[in-house]
């Protein structure tokens, strides 16, 4: 049943991303320097393959988080939520910041992407600890 738990957690993180980036699409595209056509949409299309690969990558994160949670004895909703926040805020966000720093990208991009990583990992951690 653990695979269903990991799949549910991945779906939670993925769905949160759809909402999060749906709300922050404009500032994210500006901060990321995304080129857009006259219709305001990105010139490079977002194919179903990109979304499928994104889901698979989040599945890897959720699977590893489940493994670490099991080894650490994290089992309550509160501890799963806090541990997920910690993973996003103290592992993933600094790595995003490091990459963006060397690429000369705006701090706003780090805040947007790091914010999503933190919230998504918290959601994943919460769902993992509920089952």
C-alpha positions in Angstrom: 0.0 0.0 0.0 3.0 2.3 0.3 3.0 2.9 -3.4 -0.5 4.3 -3.2 0.5 6.6 -0.4 3.4 7.9 -2.5 1.2 8.3 -5.5 -1.4 10.2 -3.5 1.3 12.4 -2.0 2.8 13.1 -5.5 -0.6 14.0 -6.8 -1.1 16.5 -3.9 2.2 18.2 -4.7 1.5 18.2 -8.4 -2.0 19.6 -8.0 -0.7 22.3 -5.6 1.8 23.3 -8.4 -1.1 23.7 -10.9 -2.8 26.1 -8.5 0.3 27.9 -7.3 1.8 28.6 -10.7 -1.7 29.3 -12.1 -1.9 32.2 -9.6 1.8 33.3 -10.0 2.1 32.7 -13.8 2.7 36.3 -14.7 5.3 37.2 -12.1 7.0 33.8 -12.6 7.3 34.3 -16.4 8.7 37.8 -15.9 11.2 36.7 -13.3 12.2 33.6 -15.4 12.6 35.7 -18.6 10.1 33.5 -20.5 9.7 34.8 -24.1 6.1 35.2 -25.0 4.2 35.5 -28.2 1.7 38.3 -29.1 -1.0 36.3 -27.3 0.9 36.5 -24.0 1.5 32.8 -23.9 5.1 31.3 -23.8 6.7 30.8 -27.2 7.8 27.3 -26.2 4.8 25.2 -25.8 4.2 23.1 -22.7 3.7 19.6 -24.0 2.1 16.7 -22.1 5.5 15.2 -21.9 6.7 18.1 -19.7 3.9 17.5 -17.3 4.4 13.7 -17.3 8.1 14.2 -16.5 7.3 16.7 -13.8 5.0 14.2 -12.2 7.7 11.5 -12.4 10.3 13.8 -10.8 7.9 14.6 -8.0 7.2 10.9 -7.6 11.0 10.4 -6.9 10.9 13.2 -4.3 7.8 11.8 -2.6 9.3 8.2 -2.7 12.5 9.4 -1.1 10.6 11.4 1.5 8.5 8.3 2.4 11.8 6.4 2.8 13.3 9.0 5.1 10.1 9.4 7.1 10.0 5.6 7.7 13.6 5.6 8.8 13.0 8.6 11.1 9.8 7.3 12.6 7.7 10.2 11.3 4.2 9.1 11.4 1.9 11.9 12.7 0.3 14.5 10.4 2.0 17.3 12.3 5.4 15.8 12.1 4.9 14.9 8.4 3.9 18.5 7.7 6.8 20.0 9.6 9.3 17.5 8.1 8.0 18.3 4.6 8.3 22.0 5.3 11.9 21.4 6.4 12.8 19.5 3.2 11.4 22.2 1.0 12.7 25.1 3.0 16.1 23.8 4.0 17.1 21.4 1.2 15.3 22.2 -2.0 15.0 26.0 -1.8 18.7 26.6 -1.0 19.6 24.5 -4.0 17.3 26.5 -6.2 18.8 29.7 -4.8 22.3 28.4 -5.5 21.5 27.6 -9.1 19.7 30.9 -9.6 22.6 32.8 -8.0 25.1 31.4 -10.4 22.8 31.9 -13.4 22.3 35.5 -12.4 18.5 35.1 -12.1 16.4 37.4 -10.0 15.7 36.7 -6.3 12.0 36.9 -7.1 12.3 33.7 -9.2 14.0 32.0 -6.2 11.2 33.1 -3.9 8.5 31.9 -6.2 10.1 28.5 -7.0 11.4 28.0 -3.5 7.9 28.9 -2.1 6.4 26.2 -4.3 9.0 23.7 -3.3 8.4 24.4 0.4 4.6 24.2 0.1 4.6 21.1 -2.1 7.0 19.2 0.2 4.8 20.2 3.1 1.8 18.8 1.3 3.6 15.7 0.3 4.8 15.2 3.9 1.3 15.7 5.2 -0.2 13.2 2.8 2.6 10.7 3.5 2.0 10.8 7.2 -1.8 10.4 6.9 -1.7 6.8 5.6 
